[in-house]
Amino acid sequence: MEHLYGKTHLQEELFDLTFHLSPSSYFQVNTKGAEVLYSAIIDLVEPTEDTTILDLCCGTGGIGLCIARVSALSSCV
C-alpha cells in the first residue's frame, strides 16, 4: 500500500470518542448502527468502575473503548 495523495487517516466519531483510521484499520463504518449495537452490549455488561475489560481481536478497539468510557464515567458519579 502506497499513499499517493490527500490525508493519510480519516477521523470517525463514535459516541464522544474520536478514532483516527488508517486504510488498514478494522472499524465499523456504520457508526450509527455501531452506537446502537455497542449500547446494547454496554447494557448487557453493566460496567462499573471495577470492571476489567479484555477486548481481544478488537481491531480499533471500539467496543472496549466504549465500555471503558462508561466504566470511567461510573466512577465519576
mmCIF file of the N, C-alpha and C atoms, coordinates in Angstrom:
data_MODEL
# 
_entry.id   MODEL 
# 
loop_
_atom_site.group_PDB 
_atom_site.id 
_atom_site.type_symbol 
_atom_site.label_atom_id 
_atom_site.label_alt_id 
_atom_site.label_comp_id 
_atom_site.label_asym_id 
_atom_site.label_entity_id 
_atom_site.label_seq_id 
_atom_site.pdbx_PDB_ins_code 
_atom_site.Cartn_x 
_atom_site.Cartn_y 
_atom_site.Cartn_z 
_atom_site.occupancy 
_atom_site.B_iso_or_equiv 
_atom_site.pdbx_formal_charge 
_atom_site.auth_seq_id 
_atom_site.auth_comp_id 
_atom_site.auth_asym_id 
_atom_site.auth_atom_id 
_atom_site.pdbx_PDB_model_num 
ATOM 1   N N  . MET A 1 1  ? 0.851   -1.165 0.000  1.00 0.00 ? 1  MET A N  1 
ATOM 2   C CA . MET A 1 1  ? 0.000   0.000  0.000  1.00 0.00 ? 1  MET A CA 1 
ATOM 3   C C  . MET A 1 1  ? 0.905   1.240  0.000  1.00 0.00 ? 1  MET A C  1 
ATOM 4   N N  . GLU A 1 2  ? 0.624   2.172  -0.894 1.00 0.00 ? 2  GLU A N  1 
ATOM 5   C CA . GLU A 1 2  ? 1.421   3.385  -1.000 1.00 0.00 ? 2  GLU A CA 1 
ATOM 6   C C  . GLU A 1 2  ? 0.492   4.599  -0.976 1.00 0.00 ? 2  GLU A C  1 
ATOM 7   N N  . HIS A 1 3  ? 0.788   5.560  -0.101 1.00 0.00 ? 3  HIS A N  1 
ATOM 8   C CA . HIS A 1 3  ? -0.010  6.782  -0.013 1.00 0.00 ? 3  HIS A CA 1 
ATOM 9   C C  . HIS A 1 3  ? 0.402   7.712  -1.142 1.00 0.00 ? 3  HIS A C  1 
ATOM 10  N N  . LEU A 1 4  ? -0.555  8.118  -1.964 1.00 0.00 ? 4  LEU A N  1 
ATOM 11  C CA . LEU A 1 4  ? -0.257  8.960  -3.103 1.00 0.00 ? 4  LEU A CA 1 
ATOM 12  C C  . LEU A 1 4  ? -0.709  10.408 -2.925 1.00 0.00 ? 4  LEU A C  1 
ATOM 13  N N  . TYR A 1 5  ? -1.850  10.609 -2.267 1.00 0.00 ? 5  TYR A N  1 
ATOM 14  C CA . TYR A 1 5  ? -2.391  11.967 -2.210 1.00 0.00 ? 5  TYR A CA 1 
ATOM 15  C C  . TYR A 1 5  ? -3.405  12.077 -1.079 1.00 0.00 ? 5  TYR A C  1 
ATOM 16  N N  . GLY A 1 6  ? -3.517  13.247 -0.503 1.00 0.00 ? 6  GLY A N  1 
ATOM 17  C CA . GLY A 1 6  ? -4.546  13.511 0.500  1.00 0.00 ? 6  GLY A CA 1 
ATOM 18  C C  . GLY A 1 6  ? -4.144  13.085 1.897  1.00 0.00 ? 6  GLY A C  1 
ATOM 19  N N  . LYS A 1 7  ? -5.136  13.031 2.751  1.00 0.00 ? 7  LYS A N  1 
ATOM 20  C CA . LYS A 1 7  ? -4.900  12.675 4.150  1.00 0.00 ? 7  LYS A CA 1 
ATOM 21  C C  . LYS A 1 7  ? -4.505  11.211 4.274  1.00 0.00 ? 7  LYS A C  1 
ATOM 22  N N  . THR A 1 8  ? -3.655  10.931 5.238  1.00 0.00 ? 8  THR A N  1 
ATOM 23  C CA . THR A 1 8  ? -3.240  9.545  5.471  1.00 0.00 ? 8  THR A CA 1 
ATOM 24  C C  . THR A 1 8  ? -4.203  8.822  6.404  1.00 0.00 ? 8  THR A C  1 
ATOM 25  N N  . HIS A 1 9  ? -5.052  9.582  7.123  1.00 0.00 ? 9  HIS A N  1 
ATOM 26  C CA . HIS A 1 9  ? -6.001  8.989  8.064  1.00 0.00 ? 9  HIS A CA 1 
ATOM 27  C C  . HIS A 1 9  ? -7.359  9.688  7.954  1.00 0.00 ? 9  HIS A C  1 
ATOM 28  N N  . LEU A 1 10 ? -8.402  8.954  8.275  1.00 0.00 ? 10 LEU A N  1 
ATOM 29  C CA . LEU A 1 10 ? -9.742  9.524  8.394  1.00 0.00 ? 10 LEU A CA 1 
ATOM 30  C C  . LEU A 1 10 ? -10.089 9.622  9.870  1.00 0.00 ? 10 LEU A C  1 
ATOM 31  N N  . GLN A 1 11 ? -11.001 10.524 10.196 1.00 0.00 ? 11 GLN A N  1 
ATOM 32  C CA . GLN A 1 11 ? -11.498 10.628 11.557 1.00 0.00 ? 11 GLN A CA 1 
ATOM 33  C C  . GLN A 1 11 ? -12.968 10.255 11.573 1.00 0.00 ? 11 GLN A C  1 
ATOM 34  N N  . GLU A 1 12 ? -13.338 9.382  12.500 1.00 0.00 ? 12 GLU A N  1 
ATOM 35  C CA . GLU A 1 12 ? -14.729 8.997  12.702 1.00 0.00 ? 12 GLU A CA 1 
ATOM 36  C C  . GLU A 1 12 ? -15.056 9.177  14.174 1.00 0.00 ? 12 GLU A C  1 
ATOM 37  N N  . GLU A 1 13 ? -16.279 9.586  14.453 1.00 0.00 ? 13 GLU A N  1 
ATOM 38  C CA . GLU A 1 13 ? -16.708 9.750  15.823 1.00 0.00 ? 13 GLU A CA 1 
ATOM 39  C C  . GLU A 1 13 ? -17.738 8.690  16.174 1.00 0.00 ? 13 GLU A C  1 
ATOM 40  N N  . LEU A 1 14 ? -17.573 8.122  17.356 1.00 0.00 ? 14 LEU A N  1 
ATOM 41  C CA . LEU A 1 14 ? -18.478 7.104  17.878 1.00 0.00 ? 14 LEU A CA 1 
ATOM 42  C C  . LEU A 1 14 ? -18.735 7.499  19.323 1.00 0.00 ? 14 LEU A C  1 
ATOM 43  N N  . PHE A 1 15 ? -19.993 7.822  19.639 1.00 0.00 ? 15 PHE A N  1 
ATOM 44  C CA . PHE A 1 15 ? -20.334 8.449  20.915 1.00 0.00 ? 15 PHE A CA 1 
ATOM 45  C C  . PHE A 1 15 ? -19.494 9.726  21.026 1.00 0.00 ? 15 PHE A C  1 
ATOM 46  N N  . ASP A 1 16 ? -18.737 9.877  22.099 1.00 0.00 ? 16 ASP A N  1 
ATOM 47  C CA . ASP A 1 16 ? -17.893 11.068 22.214 1.00 0.00 ? 16 ASP A CA 1 
ATOM 48  C C  . ASP A 1 16 ? -16.418 10.735 22.012 1.00 0.00 ? 16 ASP A C  1 
ATOM 49  N N  . LEU A 1 17 ? -16.140 9.618  21.359 1.00 0.00 ? 17 LEU A N  1 
ATOM 50  C CA . LEU A 1 17 ? -14.772 9.189  21.076 1.00 0.00 ? 17 LEU A CA 1 
ATOM 51  C C  . LEU A 1 17 ? -14.437 9.489  19.625 1.00 0.00 ? 17 LEU A C  1 
ATOM 52  N N  . THR A 1 18 ? -13.214 9.901  19.368 1.00 0.00 ? 18 THR A N  1 
ATOM 53  C CA . THR A 1 18 ? -12.751 10.156 18.013 1.00 0.00 ? 18 THR A CA 1 
ATOM 54  C C  . THR A 1 18 ? -11.698 9.113  17.653 1.00 0.00 ? 18 THR A C  1 
ATOM 55  N N  . PHE A 1 19 ? -11.909 8.433  16.543 1.00 0.00 ? 19 PHE A N  1 
ATOM 56  C CA . PHE A 1 19 ? -10.985 7.414  16.059 1.00 0.00 ? 19 PHE A CA 1 
ATOM 57  C C  . PHE A 1 19 ? -10.244 7.944  14.843 1.00 0.00 ? 19 PHE A C  1 
ATOM 58  N N  . HIS A 1 20 ? -8.934  7.739  14.808 1.00 0.00 ? 20 HIS A N  1 
ATOM 59  C CA . HIS A 1 20 ? -8.105  8.097  13.658 1.00 0.00 ? 20 HIS A CA 1 
ATOM 60  C C  . HIS A 1 20 ? -7.830  6.798  12.911 1.00 0.00 ? 20 HIS A C  1 
ATOM 61  N N  . LEU A 1 21 ? -8.354  6.682  11.709 1.00 0.00 ? 21 LEU A N  1 
ATOM 62  C CA . LEU A 1 21 ? -8.339  5.416  10.972 1.00 0.00 ? 21 LEU A CA 1 
ATOM 63  C C  . LEU A 1 21 ? -7.392  5.452  9.788  1.00 0.00 ? 21 LEU A C  1 
ATOM 64  N N  . SER A 1 22 ? -6.616  4.410  9.667  1.00 0.00 ? 22 SER A N  1 
ATOM 65  C CA . SER A 1 22 ? -5.749  4.244  8.501  1.00 0.00 ? 22 SER A CA 1 
ATOM 66  C C  . SER A 1 22 ? -6.449  3.307  7.517  1.00 0.00 ? 22 SER A C  1 
ATOM 67  N N  . PRO A 1 23 ? -5.935  3.185  6.311  1.00 0.00 ? 23 PRO A N  1 
ATOM 68  C CA . PRO A 1 23 ? -6.585  2.296  5.334  1.00 0.00 ? 23 PRO A CA 1 
ATOM 69  C C  . PRO A 1 23 ? -6.685  0.846  5.797  1.00 0.00 ? 23 PRO A C  1 
ATOM 70  N N  . SER A 1 24 ? -5.804  0.415  6.673  1.00 0.00 ? 24 SER A N  1 
ATOM 71  C CA . SER A 1 24 ? -5.842  -0.982 7.117  1.00 0.00 ? 24 SER A CA 1 
ATOM 72  C C  . SER A 1 24 ? -6.579  -1.166 8.450  1.00 0.00 ? 24 SER A C  1 
ATOM 73  N N  . SER A 1 25 ? -7.205  -0.116 8.966  1.00 0.00 ? 25 SER A N  1 
ATOM 74  C CA . SER A 1 25 ? -7.945  -0.211 10.228 1.00 0.00 ? 25 SER A CA 1 
ATOM 75  C C  . SER A 1 25 ? -9.201  -1.051 10.056 1.00 0.00 ? 25 SER A C  1 
ATOM 76  N N  . TYR A 1 26 ? -9.501  -1.849 11.087 1.00 0.00 ? 26 TYR A N  1 
ATOM 77  C CA . TYR A 1 26 ? -10.763 -2.586 11.112 1.00 0.00 ? 26 TYR A CA 1 
ATOM 78  C C  . TYR A 1 26 ? -11.722 -1.774 11.973 1.00 0.00 ? 26 TYR A C  1 
ATOM 79  N N  . PHE A 1 27 ? -12.734 -1.178 11.348 1.00 0.00 ? 27 PHE A N  1 
ATOM 80  C CA . PHE A 1 27 ? -13.643 -0.269 12.036 1.00 0.00 ? 27 PHE A CA 1 
ATOM 81  C C  . PHE A 1 27 ? -15.034 -0.406 11.424 1.00 0.00 ? 27 PHE A C  1 
ATOM 82  N N  . GLN A 1 28 ? -16.055 -0.363 12.267 1.00 0.00 ? 28 GLN A N  1 
ATOM 83  C CA . GLN A 1 28 ? -17.442 -0.425 11.796 1.00 0.00 ? 28 GLN A CA 1 
ATOM 84  C C  . GLN A 1 28 ? -17.783 0.909  11.128 1.00 0.00 ? 28 GLN A C  1 
ATOM 85  N N  . VAL A 1 29 ? -18.005 0.899  9.826  1.00 0.00 ? 29 VAL A N  1 
ATOM 86  C CA . VAL A 1 29 ? -18.238 2.146  9.096  1.00 0.00 ? 29 VAL A CA 1 
ATOM 87  C C  . VAL A 1 29 ? -19.641 2.704  9.299  1.00 0.00 ? 29 VAL A C  1 
ATOM 88  N N  . ASN A 1 30 ? -20.578 1.888  9.722  1.00 0.00 ? 30 ASN A N  1 
ATOM 89  C CA . ASN A 1 30 ? -21.923 2.365  10.026 1.00 0.00 ? 30 ASN A CA 1 
ATOM 90  C C  . ASN A 1 30 ? -21.924 2.794  11.499 1.00 0.00 ? 30 ASN A C  1 
ATOM 91  N N  . THR A 1 31 ? -21.482 4.018  11.765 1.00 0.00 ? 31 THR A N  1 
ATOM 92  C CA . THR A 1 31 ? -21.285 4.457  13.153 1.00 0.00 ? 31 THR A CA 1 
ATOM 93  C C  . THR A 1 31 ? -22.601 4.557  13.924 1.00 0.00 ? 31 THR A C  1 
ATOM 94  N N  . LYS A 1 32 ? -23.675 4.929  13.279 1.00 0.00 ? 32 LYS A N  1 
ATOM 95  C CA . LYS A 1 32 ? -24.977 4.984  13.976 1.00 0.00 ? 32 LYS A CA 1 
ATOM 96  C C  . LYS A 1 32 ? -25.422 3.588  14.380 1.00 0.00 ? 32 LYS A C  1 
ATOM 97  N N  . GLY A 1 33 ? -25.239 2.625  13.502 1.00 0.00 ? 33 GLY A N  1 
ATOM 98  C CA . GLY A 1 33 ? -25.554 1.235  13.823 1.00 0.00 ? 33 GLY A CA 1 
ATOM 99  C C  . GLY A 1 33 ? -24.641 0.699  14.911 1.00 0.00 ? 33 GLY A C  1 
ATOM 100 N N  . ALA A 1 34 ? -23.359 1.076  14.856 1.00 0.00 ? 34 ALA A N  1 
ATOM 101 C CA . ALA A 1 34 ? -22.409 0.641  15.883 1.00 0.00 ? 34 ALA A CA 1 
ATOM 102 C C  . ALA A 1 34 ? -22.792 1.201  17.241 1.00 0.00 ? 34 ALA A C  1 
ATOM 103 N N  . GLU A 1 35 ? -23.260 2.443  17.293 1.00 0.00 ? 35 GLU A N  1 
ATOM 104 C CA . GLU A 1 35 ? -23.683 3.035  18.567 1.00 0.00 ? 35 GLU A CA 1 
ATOM 105 C C  . GLU A 1 35 ? -24.858 2.256  19.173 1.00 0.00 ? 35 GLU A C  1 
ATOM 106 N N  . VAL A 1 36 ? -25.786 1.826  18.339 1.00 0.00 ? 36 VAL A N  1 
ATOM 107 C CA . VAL A 1 36 ? -26.919 1.029  18.824 1.00 0.00 ? 36 VAL A CA 1 
ATOM 108 C C  . VAL A 1 36 ? -26.413 -0.318 19.348 1.00 0.00 ? 36 VAL A C  1 
ATOM 109 N N  . LEU A 1 37 ? -25.565 -0.988 18.573 1.00 0.00 ? 37 LEU A N  1 
ATOM 110 C CA . LEU A 1 37 ? -25.014 -2.287 18.970 1.00 0.00 ? 37 LEU A CA 1 
ATOM 111 C C  . LEU A 1 37 ? -24.175 -2.161 20.238 1.00 0.00 ? 37 LEU A C  1 
ATOM 112 N N  . TYR A 1 38 ? -23.281 -1.183 20.291 1.00 0.00 ? 38 TYR A N  1 
ATOM 113 C CA . TYR A 1 38 ? -22.400 -1.020 21.452 1.00 0.00 ? 38 TYR A CA 1 
ATOM 114 C C  . TYR A 1 38 ? -23.206 -0.633 22.693 1.00 0.00 ? 38 TYR A C  1 
ATOM 115 N N  . SER A 1 39 ? -24.268 0.146  22.529 1.00 0.00 ? 39 SER A N  1 
ATOM 116 C CA . SER A 1 39 ? -25.134 0.482  23.666 1.00 0.00 ? 39 SER A CA 1 
ATOM 117 C C  . SER A 1 39 ? -25.791 -0.770 24.230 1.00 0.00 ? 39 SER A C  1 
ATOM 118 N N  . ALA A 1 40 ? -26.219 -1.677 23.350 1.00 0.00 ? 40 ALA A N  1 
ATOM 119 C CA . ALA A 1 40 ? -26.823 -2.940 23.802 1.00 0.00 ? 40 ALA A CA 1 
ATOM 120 C C  . ALA A 1 40 ? -25.795 -3.781 24.549 1.00 0.00 ? 40 ALA A C  1 
ATOM 121 N N  . ILE A 1 41 ? -24.572 -3.805 24.053 1.00 0.00 ? 41 ILE A N  1 
ATOM 122 C CA . ILE A 1 41 ? -23.503 -4.558 24.728 1.00 0.00 ? 41 ILE A CA 1 
ATOM 123 C C  . ILE A 1 41 ? -23.231 -3.955 26.101 1.00 0.00 ? 41 ILE A C  1 
ATOM 124 N N  . ILE A 1 42 ? -23.162 -2.630 26.182 1.00 0.00 ? 42 ILE A N  1 
ATOM 125 C CA . ILE A 1 42 ? -22.926 -1.949 27.455 1.00 0.00 ? 42 ILE A CA 1 
ATOM 126 C C  . ILE A 1 42 ? -24.052 -2.257 28.439 1.00 0.00 ? 42 ILE A C  1 
ATOM 127 N N  . ASP A 1 43 ? -25.289 -2.264 27.962 1.00 0.00 ? 43 ASP A N  1 
ATOM 128 C CA . ASP A 1 43 ? -26.427 -2.604 28.825 1.00 0.00 ? 43 ASP A CA 1 
ATOM 129 C C  . ASP A 1 43 ? -26.307 -4.029 29.370 1.00 0.00 ? 43 ASP A C  1 
ATOM 130 N N  . LEU A 1 44 ? -25.838 -4.961 28.545 1.00 0.00 ? 44 LEU A N  1 
ATOM 131 C CA . LEU A 1 44 ? -25.659 -6.348 28.981 1.00 0.00 ? 44 LEU A CA 1 
ATOM 132 C C  . LEU A 1 44 ? -24.507 -6.501 29.976 1.00 0.00 ? 44 LEU A C  1 
ATOM 133 N N  . VAL A 1 45 ? -23.425 -5.773 29.734 1.00 0.00 ? 45 VAL A N  1 
ATOM 134 C CA . VAL A 1 45 ? -22.233 -5.877 30.578 1.00 0.00 ? 45 VAL A CA 1 
ATOM 135 C C  . VAL A 1 45 ? -22.432 -5.180 31.924 1.00 0.00 ? 45 VAL A C  1 
ATOM 136 N N  . GLU A 1 46 ? -23.190 -4.097 31.939 1.00 0.00 ? 46 GLU A N  1 
ATOM 137 C CA . GLU A 1 46 ? -23.396 -3.280 33.143 1.00 0.00 ? 46 GLU A CA 1 
ATOM 138 C C  . GLU A 1 46 ? -22.067 -2.937 33.819 1.00 0.00 ? 46 GLU A C  1 
ATOM 139 N N  . PRO A 1 47 ? -21.169 -2.222 33.101 1.00 0.00 ? 47 PRO A N  1 
ATOM 140 C CA . PRO A 1 47 ? -19.837 -1.950 33.654 1.00 0.00 ? 47 PRO A CA 1 
ATOM 141 C C  . PRO A 1 47 ? -19.868 -0.987 34.843 1.00 0.00 ? 47 PRO A C  1 
ATOM 142 N N  . THR A 1 48 ? -18.935 -1.202 35.753 1.00 0.00 ? 48 THR A N  1 
ATOM 143 C CA . THR A 1 48 ? -18.738 -0.315 36.899 1.00 0.00 ? 48 THR A CA 1 
ATOM 144 C C  . THR A 1 48 ? -17.283 0.132  36.885 1.00 0.00 ? 48 THR A C  1 
ATOM 145 N N  . GLU A 1 49 ? -16.902 0.915  37.864 1.00 0.00 ? 49 GLU A N  1 
ATOM 146 C CA . GLU A 1 49 ? -15.510 1.359  37.925 1.00 0.00 ? 49 GLU A CA 1 
ATOM 147 C C  . GLU A 1 49 ? -14.558 0.201  38.195 1.00 0.00 ? 49 GLU A C  1 
ATOM 148 N N  . ASP A 1 50 ? -15.078 -0.936 38.676 1.00 0.00 ? 50 ASP A N  1 
ATOM 149 C CA . ASP A 1 50 ? -14.251 -2.113 38.956 1.00 0.00 ? 50 ASP A CA 1 
ATOM 150 C C  . ASP A 1 50 ? -14.220 -3.117 37.809 1.00 0.00 ? 50 ASP A C  1 
ATOM 151 N N  . THR A 1 51 ? -14.886 -2.812 36.706 1.00 0.00 ? 51 THR A N  1 
ATOM 152 C CA . THR A 1 51 ? -14.952 -3.724 35.568 1.00 0.00 ? 51 THR A CA 1 
ATOM 153 C C  . THR A 1 51 ? -13.597 -3.809 34.867 1.00 0.00 ? 51 THR A C  1 
ATOM 154 N N  . THR A 1 52 ? -13.173 -5.026 34.578 1.00 0.00 ? 52 THR A N  1 
ATOM 155 C CA . THR A 1 52 ? -11.963 -5.262 33.788 1.00 0.00 ? 52 THR A CA 1 
ATOM 156 C C  . THR A 1 52 ? -12.403 -5.628 32.378 1.00 0.00 ? 52 THR A C  1 
ATOM 157 N N  . ILE A 1 53 ? -11.794 -4.997 31.396 1.00 0.00 ? 53 ILE A N  1 
ATOM 158 C CA . ILE A 1 53 ? -12.190 -5.200 30.002 1.00 0.00 ? 53 ILE A CA 1 
ATOM 159 C C  . ILE A 1 53 ? -11.035 -5.825 29.230 1.00 0.00 ? 53 ILE A C  1 
ATOM 160 N N  . LEU A 1 54 ? -11.292 -6.959 28.578 1.00 0.00 ? 54 LEU A N  1 
ATOM 161 C CA . LEU A 1 54 ? -10.342 -7.579 27.662 1.00 0.00 ? 54 LEU A CA 1 
ATOM 162 C C  . LEU A 1 54 ? -10.999 -7.571 26.287 1.00 0.00 ? 54 LEU A C  1 
ATOM 163 N N  . ASP A 1 55 ? -10.506 -6.753 25.401 1.00 0.00 ? 55 ASP A N  1 
ATOM 164 C CA . ASP A 1 55 ? -11.084 -6.624 24.064 1.00 0.00 ? 55 ASP A CA 1 
ATOM 165 C C  . ASP A 1 55 ? -10.140 -7.307 23.078 1.00 0.00 ? 55 ASP A C  1 
ATOM 166 N N  . LEU A 1 56 ? -10.221 -8.638 23.017 1.00 0.00 ? 56 LEU A N  1 
ATOM 167 C CA . LEU A 1 56 ? -9.317  -9.425 22.187 1.00 0.00 ? 56 LEU A CA 1 
ATOM 168 C C  . LEU A 1 56 ? -9.730  -9.368 20.724 1.00 0.00 ? 56 LEU A C  1 
ATOM 169 N N  . CYS A 1 57 ? -8.752  -9.345 19.846 1.00 0.00 ? 57 CYS A N  1 
ATOM 170 C CA . CYS A 1 57 ? -9.003  -9.268 18.393 1.00 0.00 ? 57 CYS A CA 1 
ATOM 171 C C  . CYS A 1 57 ? -9.904  -8.080 18.093 1.00 0.00 ? 57 CYS A C  1 
ATOM 172 N N  . CYS A 1 58 ? -9.580  -6.946 18.656 1.00 0.00 ? 58 CYS A N  1 
ATOM 173 C CA . CYS A 1 58 ? -10.502 -5.816 18.717 1.00 0.00 ? 58 CYS A CA 1 
ATOM 174 C C  . CYS A 1 58 ? -10.460 -4.863 17.525 1.00 0.00 ? 58 CYS A C  1 
ATOM 175 N N  . GLY A 1 59 ? -9.556  -5.022 16.597 1.00 0.00 ? 59 GLY A N  1 
ATOM 176 C CA . GLY A 1 59 ? -9.474  -4.027 15.526 1.00 0.00 ? 59 GLY A CA 1 
ATOM 177 C C  . GLY A 1 59 ? -9.052  -2.691 16.107 1.00 0.00 ? 59 GLY A C  1 
ATOM 178 N N  . THR A 1 60 ? -9.886  -1.678 15.984 1.00 0.00 ? 60 THR A N  1 
ATOM 179 C CA . THR A 1 60 ? -9.562  -0.359 16.546 1.00 0.00 ? 60 THR A CA 1 
ATOM 180 C C  . THR A 1 60 ? -9.943  -0.242 18.006 1.00 0.00 ? 60 THR A C  1 
ATOM 181 N N  . GLY A 1 61 ? -10.583 -1.255 18.567 1.00 0.00 ? 61 GLY A N  1 
ATOM 182 C CA . GLY A 1 61 ? -10.929 -1.259 19.987 1.00 0.00 ? 61 GLY A CA 1 
ATOM 183 C C  . GLY A 1 61 ? -12.223 -0.547 20.323 1.00 0.00 ? 61 GLY A C  1 
ATOM 184 N N  . GLY A 1 62 ? -13.084 -0.370 19.354 1.00 0.00 ? 62 GLY A N  1 
ATOM 185 C CA . GLY A 1 62 ? -14.317 0.386  19.552 1.00 0.00 ? 62 GLY A CA 1 
ATOM 186 C C  . GLY A 1 62 ? -15.186 -0.101 20.699 1.00 0.00 ? 62 GLY A C  1 
ATOM 187 N N  . ILE A 1 63 ? -15.436 -1.402 20.773 1.00 0.00 ? 63 ILE A N  1 
ATOM 188 C CA . ILE A 1 63 ? -16.308 -1.934 21.821 1.00 0.00 ? 63 ILE A CA 1 
ATOM 189 C C  . ILE A 1 63 ? -15.661 -1.734 23.187 1.00 0.00 ? 63 ILE A C  1 
ATOM 190 N N  . GLY A 1 64 ? -14.404 -2.130 23.329 1.00 0.00 ? 64 GLY A N  1 
ATOM 191 C CA . GLY A 1 64 ? -13.716 -1.995 24.603 1.00 0.00 ? 64 GLY A CA 1 
ATOM 192 C C  . GLY A 1 64 ? -13.600 -0.552 25.057 1.00 0.00 ? 64 GLY A C  1 
ATOM 193 N N  . LEU A 1 65 ? -13.296 0.348  24.131 1.00 0.00 ? 65 LEU A N  1 
ATOM 194 C CA . LEU A 1 65 ? -13.176 1.765  24.494 1.00 0.00 ? 65 LEU A CA 1 
ATOM 195 C C  . LEU A 1 65 ? -14.519 2.347  24.917 1.00 0.00 ? 65 LEU A C  1 
ATOM 196 N N  . CYS A 1 66 ? -15.589 1.932  24.264 1.00 0.00 ? 66 CYS A N  1 
ATOM 197 C CA . CYS A 1 66 ? -16.912 2.430  24.640 1.00 0.00 ? 66 CYS A CA 1 
ATOM 198 C C  . CYS A 1 66 ? -17.334 1.906  26.010 1.00 0.00 ? 66 CYS A C  1 
ATOM 199 N N  . ILE A 1 67 ? -17.008 0.649  26.312 1.00 0.00 ? 67 ILE A N  1 
ATOM 200 C CA . ILE A 1 67 ? -17.300 0.104  27.637 1.00 0.00 ? 67 ILE A CA 1 
ATOM 201 C C  . ILE A 1 67 ? -16.436 0.808  28.685 1.00 0.00 ? 67 ILE A C  1 
ATOM 202 N N  . ALA A 1 68 ? -15.166 1.012  28.378 1.00 0.00 ? 68 ALA A N  1 
ATOM 203 C CA . ALA A 1 68 ? -14.261 1.685  29.315 1.00 0.00 ? 68 ALA A CA 1 
ATOM 204 C C  . ALA A 1 68 ? -14.731 3.115  29.598 1.00 0.00 ? 68 ALA A C  1 
ATOM 205 N N  . ARG A 1 69 ? -15.234 3.773  28.574 1.00 0.00 ? 69 ARG A N  1 
ATOM 206 C CA . ARG A 1 69 ? -15.736 5.138  28.714 1.00 0.00 ? 69 ARG A CA 1 
ATOM 207 C C  . ARG A 1 69 ? -16.867 5.173  29.738 1.00 0.00 ? 69 ARG A C  1 
ATOM 208 N N  . VAL A 1 70 ? -17.823 4.233  29.633 1.00 0.00 ? 70 VAL A N  1 
ATOM 209 C CA . VAL A 1 70 ? -18.946 4.171  30.562 1.00 0.00 ? 70 VAL A CA 1 
ATOM 210 C C  . VAL A 1 70 ? -18.447 3.767  31.949 1.00 0.00 ? 70 VAL A C  1 
ATOM 211 N N  . SER A 1 71 ? -17.518 2.844  32.023 1.00 0.00 ? 71 SER A N  1 
ATOM 212 C CA . SER A 1 71 ? -16.956 2.399  33.289 1.00 0.00 ? 71 SER A CA 1 
ATOM 213 C C  . SER A 1 71 ? -16.260 3.555  34.005 1.00 0.00 ? 71 SER A C  1 
ATOM 214 N N  . ALA A 1 72 ? -15.517 4.348  33.270 1.00 0.00 ? 72 ALA A N  1 
ATOM 215 C CA . ALA A 1 72 ? -14.829 5.507  33.859 1.00 0.00 ? 72 ALA A CA 1 
ATOM 216 C C  . ALA A 1 72 ? -15.842 6.547  34.314 1.00 0.00 ? 72 ALA A C  1 
ATOM 217 N N  . LEU A 1 73 ? -16.924 6.733  33.560 1.00 0.00 ? 73 LEU A N  1 
ATOM 218 C CA . LEU A 1 73 ? -17.947 7.701  33.944 1.00 0.00 ? 73 LEU A CA 1 
ATOM 219 C C  . LEU A 1 73 ? -18.634 7.273  35.222 1.00 0.00 ? 73 LEU A C  1 
ATOM 220 N N  . SER A 1 74 ? -18.796 5.950  35.416 1.00 0.00 ? 74 SER A N  1 
ATOM 221 C CA . SER A 1 74 ? -19.488 5.479  36.620 1.00 0.00 ? 74 SER A CA 1 
ATOM 222 C C  . SER A 1 74 ? -18.664 5.779  37.869 1.00 0.00 ? 74 SER A C  1 
ATOM 223 N N  . SER A 1 75 ? -17.336 5.921  37.724 1.00 0.00 ? 75 SER A N  1 
ATOM 224 C CA . SER A 1 75 ? -16.509 6.252  38.886 1.00 0.00 ? 75 SER A CA 1 
ATOM 225 C C  . SER A 1 75 ? -16.581 7.743  39.205 1.00 0.00 ? 75 SER A C  1 
ATOM 226 N N  . CYS A 1 76 ? -17.107 8.529  38.284 1.00 0.00 ? 76 CYS A N  1 
ATOM 227 C CA . CYS A 1 76 ? -17.219 9.971  38.496 1.00 0.00 ? 76 CYS A CA 1 
ATOM 228 C C  . CYS A 1 76 ? -18.580 10.367 39.089 1.00 0.00 ? 76 CYS A C  1 
ATOM 229 N N  . VAL A 1 77 ? -19.495 9.409  39.159 1.00 0.00 ? 77 VAL A N  1 
ATOM 230 C CA . VAL A 1 77 ? -20.856 9.711  39.627 1.00 0.00 ? 77 VAL A CA 1 
ATOM 231 C C  . VAL A 1 77 ? -20.913 9.697  41.134 1.00 0.00 ? 77 VAL A C  1 
# 
